[in-house]
Amino acid sequence: MEPPINVFWDFLKNLKDLVVSVKIESAKACDKGNVLAQLSNSEFKVEDNEGNIGICKLVEKNISELEDNEMSLSALVLKSYVWIFIKEIIDNVMKDFENRYYNWEVDDDSSRRIVLLKGI
């Protein structure tokens, strides 16, 4: 008999593969932050490229507009090839700021990691 399959492995792996724009407290904003853990649908424990760790909330802002303890995640909608900001991550579903839901996956195109969205 084989050991049980961890159904959350792919989701957790993808979550930790996300690259986000983040501004932790008074540190400089960076566009290569990493998600360490999910605390709620819109709050995450993150680390910036300087090693600062903090808790940030998803917002609909470009990196230059981020305020303390904010982060943004942009993703590519495959159907329309439009970039959008993500408002929440609920299990294996992402929700944008217009309350549309998407299935998602992380893709590495050799130059950067991007989030690809498919409408539900």
C-alpha positions in Angstrom: 0.0 0.0 0.0 1.3 3.4 -1.0 1.5 6.4 1.5 -1.4 8.9 1.3 -1.1 11.7 -1.2 -0.7 15.2 0.2 -3.4 17.1 -1.8 -2.1 20.4 -0.6 1.5 19.9 -1.8 1.0 21.4 -5.3 -0.9 24.4 -3.9 1.7 25.1 -1.2 4.5 24.7 -3.7 2.9 27.1 -6.2 2.2 29.6 -3.4 5.8 29.6 -2.4 6.8 30.0 -6.1 4.9 33.4 -6.3 7.0 36.5 -6.9 5.4 39.6 -5.5 6.1 43.3 -5.3 6.4 44.1 -1.6 7.1 46.9 0.8 7.8 45.7 4.3 7.4 48.5 6.9 9.9 51.3 6.1 12.1 49.2 3.9 12.5 50.0 0.2 9.8 48.4 -2.1 11.1 45.5 -4.2 9.6 43.6 -7.1 11.1 40.2 -6.2 9.5 39.4 -2.8 8.7 35.9 -1.8 5.6 34.5 -0.1 6.6 32.5 3.0 3.1 31.7 4.3 -0.6 32.6 3.8 -2.3 34.1 6.9 -5.7 34.9 5.3 -7.2 35.3 1.8 -5.4 38.6 1.4 -2.6 38.7 4.0 0.7 36.9 3.7 4.0 36.5 5.5 6.6 37.7 3.0 10.3 38.3 2.6 11.9 41.0 0.4 15.2 40.7 -1.5 17.0 42.3 1.5 15.9 39.6 3.9 13.3 41.7 5.7 10.3 39.6 6.8 6.8 41.0 7.5 3.1 40.6 7.0 1.6 42.4 4.0 -1.8 42.8 2.5 -2.6 42.4 -1.3 -3.4 45.8 -2.9 -4.1 47.0 -6.4 -0.9 49.2 -6.8 2.3 49.3 -8.9 5.5 48.9 -7.0 6.2 52.7 -6.9 2.8 53.2 -5.1 3.2 50.6 -2.4 2.9 51.8 1.2 4.2 50.1 4.3 3.1 46.5 4.7 1.5 46.3 1.3 2.2 43.9 -1.6 0.9 43.4 -5.1 0.6 40.4 -7.3 0.0 40.7 -11.0 -1.1 37.9 -13.2 -1.7 37.2 -16.9 -5.2 36.3 -18.0 -4.7 33.7 -20.7 -8.0 34.3 -22.5 -7.4 38.1 -23.1 -3.6 38.4 -22.5 -4.3 41.2 -20.0 -2.3 41.8 -16.8 -4.4 42.2 -13.7 -3.8 42.6 -9.9 -4.9 39.8 -7.5 -7.1 40.7 -4.5 -7.3 37.3 -2.8 -6.1 33.7 -3.0 -8.6 31.1 -1.8 -7.2 27.6 -2.0 -6.3 27.1 -5.7 -8.4 30.1 -6.9 -7.4 33.7 -7.3 -9.8 36.6 -7.2 -9.2 40.0 -8.9 -10.3 43.4 -7.7 -13.4 43.2 -9.9 -14.4 40.0 -8.0 -13.7 37.6 -10.9 -12.4 34.2 -10.0 -9.6 32.3 -11.8 -7.8 29.0 -11.6 -4.0 29.6 -11.6 -0.6 28.2 -12.1 2.9 29.5 -11.8 5.0 29.4 -15.0 8.7 30.0 -15.3 9.6 31.4 -18.8 13.4 31.3 -17.9 13.5 35.1 -17.4 10.9 35.3 -14.6 8.1 33.5 -12.9 4.6 34.6 -13.9 1.1 33.6 -12.7 -1.2 32.4 -15.5 -5.0 32.7 -15.0 -7.8 30.7 -16.5 -11.4 31.9 -15.9 -13.8 29.7 -14.0 
